[in-house]
Amino acid sequence: MSQASNRDLITGKKPHLMIGDVPIYGDLILAPMDGVTDMPFRSLCRRLGSALTVTEFINAIDVIEKHPRYHKRLAFEPDQRPLSLQILGEQPERMLTATMRLVNKIHPDIIDINIGCQSKNVTARGAGAALMKSPKTVARIFQLMTHTFKLPITGKIRLGWDQDQMNYLEVAKIIEDNGGAMVAVHGRTRKQAYRGQAQWDPIREVKQALRIPVIGNGDVKTVSDIHAIKESTGCDAVMIGRAAVSNPWIFSRRDREDVPWGEVKRTIFEHLDAMIDFYGERGLITFRKFLKAYVKPYDLPSELLLSLLKSKDPDFIKSNLEDLSVNE
Ligand SMILES: Cc1cc2nc3c(=O)[nH]c(=O)nc-3n(C[C@H](O)[C@H](O)[C@H](O)COP(=O)(O)O)c2cc1C
């Protein structure tokens, strides 16, 4: 019996989509973001409705060289499955060796290939979005991975390297033809990085051209954007990245202005505690970007804001927020 039918019998629920034989119960997914979507934030977003956990990219070289920095990026709780392990690299054999080690260590449900990272030190060596320029390498990676693992292998792509090389359809088809189980499309080229407006029309083209599920991504910020991208592209699910940092409730289909301060405050406290549990003292510093985003809508007096963002004392932050009355 497949994982899907087994679980359907228990829950009585139908999955929104299948990635290979992995059922996905929901159509909203937190997008992987290096330095942002760590275990505490992934966990919060899952509780609020994100249907899949995707790790920040794991650099194959770090795994081969046994660099300790990648360990924390792999952390997850059992209730955060299904778990997709995202691998970054440009040498198929090395990526395979690294993935084998990680599969034996954490037993992910899905393996995702990063074909979108735009940072210069990644693309300079041919990894991330630079793979868009090397469809043969993408084919080789998927051949090796799908022949080695029984797990679904997926790819997260961009539209191309730049507007003169928009080969998203070619790369998406290569992924499908070489056994890939899903393609996520970020509607920008590498050259655009995160600038300008994401294009959704190419996502529709990919959806129409493939049989495997397609996930749409780029500039989904509100509940109405979720409807709009689904309507205009027909995508099977939606990935949300930056907007989730200021509004993780988007995974419950709630816009930020619809979440009352009491609930925001409770979430801030829980998130802060989880960060300190996970990272120790430096968790508070790592939390500052989230705190800034959580309180942004309230226009706090700049002195108070600065003291909160500079504080090294979680109790100071909590007591100040506890006493705060905000305009909603
Ligand atoms: C800070 C940051 C880090 C990112 N790191 C990753 C990553 O590790 N892997 C990946 O596939 N995409 C990464 N992305 C891209 C996002 O997953 C997503 O495709 C992009 O932000 C567009 O979606 P959005 O408009 O909803 O933010 C990153 C984006 C940002 C802003």
The ligand as an SDF file (V2000), in Angstrom:
LIG
                    3D

 31 33  0  0  0  0  0  0  0  0999 V2000
   17.6140   35.1670    1.9490 C   0  0  0  0  0  0  0  0  0  0  0  0
   17.1700   34.1550    0.9210 C   0  0  0  0  0  0  0  0  0  0  0  0
   17.7770   32.9000    0.9090 C   0  0  0  0  0  0  0  0  0  0  0  0
   17.3850   31.9300   -0.0410 C   0  0  0  0  0  0  0  0  0  0  0  0
   17.9500   30.6780    0.0160 N   0  0  0  0  0  0  0  0  0  0  0  0
   17.4770   29.7050   -0.8260 C   0  0  0  0  0  0  0  0  0  0  0  0
   17.9270   28.3490   -0.6970 C   0  0  0  0  0  0  0  0  0  0  0  0
   18.7040   27.9790    0.2030 O   0  0  0  0  0  0  0  0  0  0  0  0
   17.4500   27.4470   -1.6080 N   0  0  0  0  0  0  0  0  0  0  0  0
   16.5680   27.8000   -2.6080 C   0  0  0  0  0  0  0  0  0  0  0  0
   16.1600   26.9550   -3.3950 O   0  0  0  0  0  0  0  0  0  0  0  0
   16.1010   29.0600   -2.7110 N   0  0  0  0  0  0  0  0  0  0  0  0
   16.5230   30.0100   -1.8470 C   0  0  0  0  0  0  0  0  0  0  0  0
   16.0020   31.2750   -1.9210 N   0  0  0  0  0  0  0  0  0  0  0  0
   14.9300   31.5720   -2.9010 C   0  0  0  0  0  0  0  0  0  0  0  0
   13.5420   31.3750   -2.2860 C   0  0  0  0  0  0  0  0  0  0  0  0
   13.3040   30.0070   -1.9860 O   0  0  0  0  0  0  0  0  0  0  0  0
   12.4370   31.8640   -3.2540 C   0  0  0  0  0  0  0  0  0  0  0  0
   12.5640   31.1430   -4.4550 O   0  0  0  0  0  0  0  0  0  0  0  0
   12.5290   33.3540   -3.5380 C   0  0  0  0  0  0  0  0  0  0  0  0
   12.7300   34.1050   -2.3580 O   0  0  0  0  0  0  0  0  0  0  0  0
   11.2660   33.8540   -4.2630 C   0  0  0  0  0  0  0  0  0  0  0  0
   10.1230   33.6360   -3.4570 O   0  0  0  0  0  0  0  0  0  0  0  0
    9.4430   34.8520   -2.6150 P   0  0  0  0  0  0  0  0  0  0  0  0
    9.1420   35.9650   -3.5860 O   0  0  0  0  0  0  0  0  0  0  0  0
    8.2070   34.2390   -2.0370 O   0  0  0  0  0  0  0  0  0  0  0  0
   10.4370   35.2730   -1.5800 O   0  0  0  0  0  0  0  0  0  0  0  0
   16.3930   32.2500   -1.0060 C   0  0  0  0  0  0  0  0  0  0  0  0
   15.7940   33.5270   -0.9810 C   0  0  0  0  0  0  0  0  0  0  0  0
   16.1810   34.4660   -0.0430 C   0  0  0  0  0  0  0  0  0  0  0  0
   15.4910   35.8200   -0.0440 C   0  0  0  0  0  0  0  0  0  0  0  0
  1  2  1  0
  2  3  1  0
  2 30  2  0
  3  4  2  0
  4  5  1  0
  4 28  1  0
  5  6  2  0
  6  7  1  0
  6 13  1  0
  7  8  2  0
  7  9  1  0
  9 10  1  0
 10 11  2  0
 10 12  1  0
 12 13  2  0
 13 14  1  0
 14 15  1  0
 14 28  1  0
 15 16  1  0
 16 17  1  0
 16 18  1  0
 18 19  1  0
 18 20  1  0
 20 21  1  0
 20 22  1  0
 22 23  1  0
 23 24  1  0
 24 25  2  0
 24 26  1  0
 24 27  1  0
 28 29  2  0
 29 30  1  0
 30 31  1  0
M  END
$$$$
